[in-house]
Amino acid sequence: MRLLRGLLGALLWVMAALLGLVGFVLCVTVILLPAGIPLLSVARRLFTRAVQLMLPRELAHPIREPKRITEDAVGDTVNKARKFAHKQRKRLA
């Protein structure tokens, strides 16, 4: 299931990128600006949904999941970042 969500997120990411590119080109041509702005907003929403699909559920929907799980995931990330920074400082010293 996780692989399927990742593939769907990647496909949605590519589709959002193409839609954003088309929206940007339409915005460059001043006459088609009213069509380009809504396309860019749709592309932004697709990017958001794609990221939500690729992330674990605890991080993608922190309100829906128990708060403890989210805090554990964030705490683990902070601990890993601190360890990495400590190793880098030791290496440079």
NUMARLUM-594285 format. One line per field, with one value per residue (C-alpha): residue number from 1; x, z, y. Coordinates in pm, 1 decimal, padded with zeros to 6 digits. Example, Ala and Ser with C-alpha at 12.3 -4.5 7.8 and 13.67 -1.06 7.14 Angstrom:
// NUMARLUM-594285
pos 1:2
east 01230.0:01367.0
up 00780.0:00714.0
north -00450.0:-00106.0
END
This chain:
// NUMARLUM-594285
pos 1:2:3:4:5:6:7:8:9:10:11:12:13:14:15:16:17:18:19:20:21:22:23:24:25:26:27:28:29:30:31:32:33:34:35:36:37:38:39:40:41:42:43:44:45:46:47:48:49:50:51:52:53:54:55:56:57:58:59:60:61:62:63:64:65:66:67:68:69:70:71:72:73:74:75:76:77:78:79:80:81:82:83:84:85:86:87:88:89:90:91:92:93
east 00000.0:00285.5:00448.5:00120.4:00077.5:00434.5:00382.0:00053.5:00220.9:00505.2:00259.8:00059.2:00381.8:00473.1:00122.5:00129.6:00468.0:00338.6:00021.7:00227.9:00450.1:00148.3:00002.1:00330.1:00345.4:-00013.0:00070.9:00364.5:00128.9:-00064.9:-00381.1:-00412.5:-00331.2:-00687.5:-00648.7:-00296.2:-00360.3:-00627.5:-00406.6:-00121.4:-00348.6:-00466.0:-00103.2:-00021.0:-00303.3:-00185.2:00169.3:00031.6:-00169.4:00129.0:00347.0:00073.6:00059.3:00435.4:00472.2:00379.3:00024.7:00145.5:00324.5:00080.8:-00224.5:-00096.3:-00439.5:-00606.0:-00334.9:-00263.8:-00048.1:00197.5:00295.7:00360.5:00567.3:00772.3:00838.7:00938.7:01149.3:01335.0:01408.6:01536.4:01759.1:01903.6:01972.2:02148.7:02364.7:02453.2:02545.8:02755.9:02945.3:03008.1:03143.3:03372.2:03495.0:03573.9:03741.6
up 00000.0:00082.9:-00254.9:-00432.3:-00244.8:-00336.7:-00704.3:-00709.4:-00537.3:-00789.7:-01080.6:-00928.9:-00875.8:-01245.9:-01350.9:-01121.6:-01262.2:-01618.6:-01525.7:-01348.2:-01652.9:-01877.9:-01630.1:-01620.4:-02001.7:-02008.4:-01748.5:-01958.2:-02246.0:-02102.5:-02300.5:-02145.5:-01792.2:-01664.6:-01767.9:-01629.6:-01272.9:-01195.9:-01351.6:-01121.8:-00818.6:-00926.4:-00974.9:-00623.0:-00476.9:-00674.3:-00541.2:-00186.4:-00237.5:-00397.0:-00095.9:00138.1:-00051.6:-00034.4:00334.9:00609.5:00735.0:01073.5:00912.9:00627.9:00856.4:01204.6:01335.9:01232.5:01384.6:01756.2:01872.9:02045.7:01719.0:01550.8:01842.8:01833.9:01462.0:01499.0:01806.2:01618.8:01334.9:01576.6:01750.2:01419.7:01316.3:01646.0:01611.2:01255.5:01356.8:01645.6:01412.5:01167.8:01443.2:01567.3:01215.3:01155.6:01494.4
north 00000.0:00237.5:00173.4:00241.5:00571.6:00667.9:00591.2:00779.3:01074.0:01073.9:01062.0:01344.8:01541.7:01511.0:01607.6:01912.0:02015.0:01999.1:02186.2:02450.4:02489.4:02536.8:02785.3:02977.9:02996.5:03119.0:03385.1:03507.3:03578.7:03871.4:03796.9:03448.7:03565.8:03499.0:03134.3:03096.7:03210.9:02946.3:02678.6:02777.6:02752.4:02405.6:02301.7:02424.2:02214.6:01911.7:01958.2:01971.4:01653.2:01477.7:01556.7:01434.3:01106.4:01056.4:01136.7:00891.4:00942.2:01064.1:01357.7:01421.7:01447.8:01534.0:01631.9:01307.2:01089.4:01071.7:01358.6:01124.9:00955.2:01289.8:01414.1:01093.4:01132.3:01497.0:01417.5:01143.5:01383.8:01648.2:01393.4:01275.7:01636.1:01705.3:01393.7:01489.2:01844.3:01711.7:01476.6:01759.1:01985.0:01708.5:01646.0:02013.8:02064.2
END
